[in-house]
Amino acid sequence: MHKGKIGVTTENIFPIIKKFLYSDHEIFLRELISNAVDATQKLKTLASVGDFSDELGDLNIMVSVDKSAGTITISDKGVGMTADEIEKYINQIAFSGAEEFLEKYKNQTNAIIGHFGLGFYSSFMVSDKVEIITKSFKEGTKAVHWTCDGTPDYDIEEVERAERGTDIILHINEDSKEFLDDFKVEGLLKKYCRYLPIPIAFGTEKEWKDGKEIDTQKAKIINDVNPLWTRKPVDLKDEDYQKFYHDLYPAAEEPLFNIHLNVDYPFNLTGVLYFPRIKTNFDIQKNKIQLYCNQVYVTDSVEGIVPEFLTLLHGVIDSPDIPLNVSRSYLQSDSNVKKISSHISKKVADRLQEIFKNDRAQFEKKWDDLKLFITYGMITDEKFYERAEKFSLFKNVDDKYFTFEEYEKLIKENQTDKNKTLIYLYTNNKEEQHSYIETAQNKGYDVLMMDGQLDPHLINSLESKLKDSRFVRVDSDVVEKLIVKEDRKEVSLPLEEQNDIRSVFEGSLPEKSHYWVSFEELGETSNPVIITQSEFMRRMKDMAAMNPAAGFYGSMPDSLNLVVNVSHPLVKSIIEKKDKKLGSKLEGFNNQIKPAQAKSEKLKKTTKDKKAEEIPQADKDALAEVEKEINKLNDEKKALLKEYGKDNKLVKQLIDLALLSNNMLKGEELSRFVKRSVELIKP
């Protein structure tokens, strides 16, 4: 036996390993089993080129837990190590034997990059002491026993061992006793080692016989050495892809379809990605893609490795070009990773295009489930947008589907405004905006269904890409103004009369509401009162709701327009009754306001071309006094009209009908409306 010190640059390597090197302590099992797989793969490579001629025999890697001894043992029948190799690979931390091995067998495609060195030392995160008992495959070599208790000191001695290979024995420390639980170990093996290329045995198979569980004594293999993504697509059926999906996600519904990735240039990449079925817009679960490196599980946090929108997909990606133990920031800046990301995006687009081309009916059937992925891709990835505009679909309120090109042709003639802008009308709620949709359709317009979570973003994106085009929600204005074909006539109602009627309607509007009352000539058959919301303001609020950092619009109240149709008989009746009831009082106000306004105009005229300092103070005071008088009279007149409007059942009824058609009449106001309606229709 001889003693030695591990060749490290600091006495504190073990505390560093325990605390900082690996954030996740459970990783030790992945590292040690990866080493065992590498050792076994090396032996298979040597055998395949004739550098090892003995029988390979059973190459299973065995994992066992001895609770009473407090140990976990990982045993392989791979290449093993000599005393010199232990010195080189174990005692000289961070010196990797893989480089030397790869150089010699670089033309062998099944040669695997090893994780000797630092990966092995992750075992000290959970162990007080680690033992290695190993025998090299090389003839005439002695077996070696190496022991280390988590300090730079180690013992090494020759021992007897019949078989080639390596046993790693971990004496689990007090803080890590959880890893001595069979269920815990089996869970970790299934997480990290489920698809490793060498069989991994843990425990024994159990079966039910005569109503009780019997131990068959047969080793239980916990991994699938030929997972689906390593096989050729031509050898696989739909059922194989479905089964694999349910192995990965036991509780998930059937996926929509899959994409089998198989790339060997300019980098190596295999995998299977699935489009899951998303029940609602909010049922989005990212990070369901599992990343592997040569069948070793790395992570399911794949942002930066796949384009952001594809983090919504499920499945597996495997690439030896993505290193195992690196930081997220490294992955995001690595050029190989960037190439992989853009290639995956292209493959997904190609597959969607292929499905659309080969079976459009099936594609349309799945569109509502697919839309979220495709929309997300189009607004976050310019290259994907360019590919997706060929198969991305618009759906209208009649559930018909169109490509962008088809839809443009459909609406071009009827929905181009006087400025040669193509107007895309849309709704985000077919039920609530039904009356607006119906009015638009009566005009011969087509209305799109844009009710997706990301549609506000998509609309903004499309407006910047589709030439001379604008999206307008059907309830953002009266139908005549949605697509303005020609200059519109002025409203016949005089401005002074408009101001009076505005005050009457404001008197009946809900308290704390933010409505601008405007007037239109919409014809006798249109509704007497319509509520609209400015497209710009609503969009700003929608965006702010999705992103609170988007600005002050989110905190602003809803800006709504109450459009009064002055052509409607009921509105004409309100104007007439107002004149009858308040005519003499209004005239009295006007008789006082008009001379005051005339005086104001005269004063403004005399001071028109003078600078402020040139105007005599007496003139300034006189103008201020007359303006104050005008404002006081206007306020009193407005208060009179508002008070009249407040008690006017017909005005209130017309406003409530407009609110009701927008699903905005609730609670006490709705109850009052029903009661008033009954009173108004009494025989």
Summary of the structure (lengths in Angstrom):
residues: 683
radius of gyration: 38.8
end to end distance: 113.5
largest distance: 123.5
contacts: 2009
relative contact order: 0.05
helix: 46%
strand: 20%
